[in-house]
Amino acid sequence: LCYENHPFLVPGTCDNILGSPIERINEHKGYIDGINLLGRDCGYGEPAVGIRLSAHKAWLESLLLPRRDNATLVHIDTDQELGDECEYADGTKGTCTAEPSCPDINARLQNNQQVIFCGNRNVVCCPNKATDPRMMAIENEFNQCEERYRHFTTDQQNGSSHAVSIAYNVEIGWQDDRNTTYACYGYLISTRGVVSSASCLSERADLPNIVRIGGIDSLDNSRVVPIEKVIIHPDYNKETLEHNIAIVKLESTVDPSENVFPTCLWQNITHSPVKQLVMDLGT
């Protein structure tokens, strides 16, 4: 692309930045025709050379646009409704689920796999990863958490946000014949699961064996639940604190109530919450 502005400028007045855009203005809208390659004084008084982008349209599209032969195939099944069983062409079985409750659908989109919508754009055929009924029960508890405990959070928020956080805060402790010590905090994320930091739980020689449910510094010892198992993340590094997470499995199920119920996990892998808070348990 050779371009020139006929008027002359004092040499050095306009600096040609190599790689900068060559723009065209049309009805107050700017379009990029090319990028600067060589020349001086921005083409004023003598020609300058650029690269015309339209000549490389096919190459640009091959890099920036998805290939048509690998594009995601979207199918809308108007006969399917929320809760119905569904199946993809590749044999993957699923259940028609509200899109926000199906984080696995993002993997199909990223891999350019077929996506089925059940009846409308808000319900998708969510792949069933777990075939074990126990695993399905766990997934359902996570996926249905917001709806399942909505009435508890609504009642609590009418009081205070602090009361809501107390409902799923727990203390993790060590108990023997002589002493009981609570040294770690955790969060109830299911009726039998607590998430905490691996660094705190593994600080002592022995792992914790009890969890106190229902808030911080609670005196209600009737809510003490024995621990069945402590699982430290396999890649936890105590030096760098990478993967500093652990799961505590309780021996018995916690019955959700207005004062004690699990918090919901954020499962959207492509979006983060607009507002996030860090709780200071020391205040």
VOGU-3710 file (C-alpha; in Angstrom, 3 decimals, decimal comma):
1> lcyenhpflv> 0,000/0,000/0,000  1,496/3,333/-1,140  -0,071/6,477/0,279  0,742/10,192/0,233  -0,578/13,518/1,457  0,203/16,212/-1,115  0,901/19,113/1,276  4,443/19,327/2,586  5,262/19,589/6,274  8,397/20,810/7,970
11> pgtcdnilgs> 10,558/17,665/8,150  10,259/15,935/11,509  6,902/17,519/12,342  5,034/14,213/11,998  6,733/11,046/13,174  5,815/7,861/11,305  5,490/5,137/13,933  6,162/1,792/12,303  3,292/-0,603/12,905  0,808/2,153/13,699
21> pierinehkg> -2,603/2,030/11,961  -3,435/3,697/8,664  -7,007/4,828/9,229  -9,867/5,863/6,982  -12,679/8,029/8,302  -16,153/7,486/6,882  -19,218/9,180/8,374  -17,475/9,739/11,690  -16,432/6,083/11,907  -12,837/4,968/11,779
31> yidginllgr> -11,634/1,976/9,780  -8,127/0,546/9,680  -6,916/0,045/6,110  -3,392/-0,995/6,965  -0,336/-0,539/9,160  2,730/1,649/8,572  5,780/-0,105/7,180  8,267/2,579/6,122  8,456/6,251/5,203  8,815/9,597/6,923
41> dcgygepavg> 6,710/12,623/7,829  3,502/10,512/7,764  3,411/10,598/3,959  3,212/14,396/3,748  5,011/15,622/0,623  6,382/12,210/-0,310  4,915/8,699/-0,440  5,048/6,258/2,460  4,501/2,514/2,401  2,159/0,401/4,465
51> irlsahkawl> 0,701/-3,097/4,531  -2,897/-3,379/3,321  -4,750/-5,600/5,778  -7,381/-6,685/3,276  -4,683/-8,528/1,320  -4,170/-10,770/4,338  -7,850/-11,264/5,148  -7,789/-15,055/4,816  -4,747/-15,411/7,061  -6,191/-13,097/9,711
61> eslllprrdn> -9,489/-14,978/9,722  -7,695/-18,310/10,069  -6,115/-17,058/13,287  -8,874/-14,927/14,786  -12,061/-16,728/13,794  -13,090/-20,297/14,667  -12,763/-22,773/11,835  -16,124/-23,534/10,319  -15,542/-27,255/10,211  -14,871/-27,233/13,955
71> atlvhidtdq> -17,517/-24,713/14,933  -19,840/-25,578/17,797  -23,113/-27,033/16,563  -26,034/-25,615/18,510  -29,283/-27,561/18,480  -32,558/-26,449/20,074  -34,820/-29,352/21,015  -38,262/-27,837/21,488  -39,643/-31,130/22,841  -37,312/-31,153/25,851
81> elgdeceyad> -38,055/-29,427/29,154  -36,243/-28,723/32,408  -35,450/-32,015/34,160  -35,811/-34,218/31,066  -33,105/-36,712/30,128  -31,217/-35,856/26,931  -28,425/-37,282/24,789  -25,800/-35,843/22,439  -24,866/-37,236/19,052  -21,560/-38,482/20,505
91> gtkgtctaep> -23,462/-40,626/23,016  -22,995/-38,341/26,023  -26,071/-38,528/28,227  -27,314/-35,574/30,209  -30,159/-33,829/31,977  -31,911/-30,626/30,916  -30,610/-28,140/33,474  -30,691/-24,373/33,938  -27,573/-23,016/32,218  -26,126/-21,239/35,322
101> scpdinarlq> -26,259/-24,575/37,182  -24,254/-26,430/34,518  -20,597/-25,307/34,528  -19,692/-28,366/32,396  -21,418/-26,838/29,370  -18,499/-24,389/29,095  -16,135/-27,284/28,368  -18,273/-28,380/25,406  -18,296/-24,827/24,053  -14,524/-24,482/24,401
111> nnqqvifcgn> -13,986/-27,837/22,657  -16,387/-26,937/19,804  -18,686/-29,814/20,737  -22,410/-29,962/20,123  -24,572/-28,027/22,591  -28,263/-28,827/22,992  -30,744/-26,317/24,377  -33,897/-27,783/25,900  -36,877/-25,749/24,775  -35,273/-22,337/25,292
121> rnvvccpnka> -31,914/-20,601/25,563  -31,815/-20,796/29,365  -31,945/-24,602/29,688  -29,131/-26,809/28,356  -28,479/-30,519/28,087  -26,002/-30,804/30,957  -23,652/-33,811/30,619  -23,870/-36,396/33,385  -20,263/-36,874/34,439  -21,083/-39,010/37,442
131> tdprmmaien> -22,794/-42,355/37,010  -22,354/-43,379/40,653  -25,600/-42,437/42,482  -23,538/-41,170/45,424  -21,574/-38,871/43,115  -24,782/-37,681/41,504  -26,163/-36,817/44,944  -23,061/-34,732/45,696  -23,245/-32,926/42,348  -26,934/-32,225/42,850
141> efnqceeryr> -26,247/-30,769/46,279  -23,680/-28,371/44,826  -25,681/-27,500/41,701  -28,952/-26,976/43,574  -27,413/-25,229/46,574  -28,631/-21,717/45,813  -32,226/-22,798/45,300  -32,169/-25,326/48,130  -31,094/-22,834/50,812  -32,565/-19,667/49,334
151> hfttdqqngs> -35,245/-19,380/52,032  -32,618/-19,612/54,783  -30,423/-16,892/53,267  -33,422/-14,643/52,632  -34,538/-14,913/56,248  -31,011/-14,267/57,504  -30,369/-11,300/55,215  -33,476/-9,645/56,575  -31,523/-9,565/59,821  -27,830/-9,041/59,035
161> shavsiaynv> -25,194/-10,272/56,601  -23,050/-11,283/59,575  -25,720/-13,769/60,631  -25,589/-15,361/57,184  -21,827/-15,944/57,392  -22,122/-17,428/60,885  -24,511/-20,043/59,507  -21,742/-21,789/57,531  -18,639/-20,855/59,533  -17,181/-23,721/61,556
171> eigwqddrnt> -14,287/-24,254/63,930  -12,001/-27,243/63,451  -10,347/-28,712/66,501  -8,330/-31,358/68,289  -9,843/-33,306/71,172  -8,268/-35,858/73,506  -9,001/-37,161/76,994  -7,754/-33,976/78,645  -8,126/-31,023/76,275  -10,185/-29,635/73,433
181> tyacygylis> -8,593/-26,984/71,212  -10,078/-25,196/68,212  -7,294/-23,733/66,064  -8,620/-23,630/62,480  -11,603/-22,138/60,713  -13,565/-23,697/57,900  -16,704/-23,317/55,830  -19,559/-25,763/55,487  -19,977/-26,375/51,728  -22,267/-29,409/51,924
191> trgvvssasc> -24,140/-31,270/54,621  -21,043/-33,415/55,255  -18,201/-31,371/53,774  -16,057/-28,545/55,168  -13,361/-26,677/53,234  -10,357/-25,211/55,037  -6,668/-24,418/54,535  -4,186/-27,264/54,329  -1,547/-25,173/56,118  -3,664/-24,881/59,262
201> lseradlpni> -4,929/-28,455/59,383  -1,450/-29,935/58,881  0,353/-27,593/61,275  0,278/-30,132/64,097  1,636/-33,666/64,147  -1,855/-35,152/64,209  -4,849/-34,131/62,122  -7,968/-32,585/63,703  -10,796/-34,867/64,800  -13,787/-32,611/65,589
211> vriggidsld> -15,734/-29,738/64,020  -17,880/-27,256/65,918  -20,829/-26,109/63,837  -22,725/-22,852/64,101  -20,314/-19,949/64,287  -17,123/-18,710/65,863  -16,442/-19,118/69,600  -19,729/-20,969/69,970  -20,492/-22,400/73,402  -23,049/-24,881/72,109
221> nsrvvpiekv> -21,065/-28,115/72,407  -24,044/-30,145/71,223  -23,083/-29,054/67,722  -19,690/-30,732/67,845  -19,415/-33,298/65,035  -16,633/-35,923/64,792  -14,456/-35,919/61,676  -14,440/-39,018/59,491  -11,572/-38,009/57,214  -9,253/-35,093/56,408
231> iihpdynket> -8,090/-34,841/52,784  -5,152/-32,529/52,022  -4,756/-31,442/48,389  -2,179/-33,825/46,846  -0,215/-30,932/45,318  -0,105/-28,812/48,480  3,333/-27,235/48,962  4,014/-26,051/52,502  6,922/-23,886/51,336  5,132/-21,928/48,599
241> lehniaivkl> 1,590/-22,540/49,957  0,421/-23,542/46,496  -2,830/-25,563/46,490  -3,362/-24,581/50,121  -6,725/-26,289/50,492  -8,173/-29,263/52,337  -11,528/-31,004/52,694  -12,913/-32,264/55,991  -15,524/-35,024/55,767  -17,863/-35,230/58,756
251> estvdpsenv> -18,977/-38,526/60,291  -22,625/-37,483/60,220  -24,809/-35,199/58,127  -25,663/-31,707/59,328  -29,386/-30,987/59,217  -29,785/-27,555/57,545  -31,712/-25,006/59,591  -32,101/-21,246/59,786  -28,979/-21,056/61,955  -26,807/-23,663/60,211
261> fptclwqnit> -26,712/-24,362/56,479  -24,008/-24,776/53,789  -22,649/-21,922/51,733  -22,760/-22,291/47,937  -19,648/-22,697/45,798  -19,110/-20,337/42,864  -18,968/-22,752/39,903  -18,798/-20,484/36,872  -15,307/-21,065/35,463  -15,446/-18,188/32,980
271> hspvkqlvmd> -16,803/-15,358/35,138  -15,870/-13,992/38,554  -18,245/-12,257/40,964  -18,398/-8,476/40,577  -18,113/-7,999/44,341  -15,999/-10,213/46,595  -15,385/-9,932/50,325  -12,722/-11,400/52,595  -13,872/-12,167/56,130  -11,573/-11,063/58,933
281> lgt> -12,229/-13,600/61,678  -9,942/-11,770/64,039  -12,305/-8,829/64,486
//
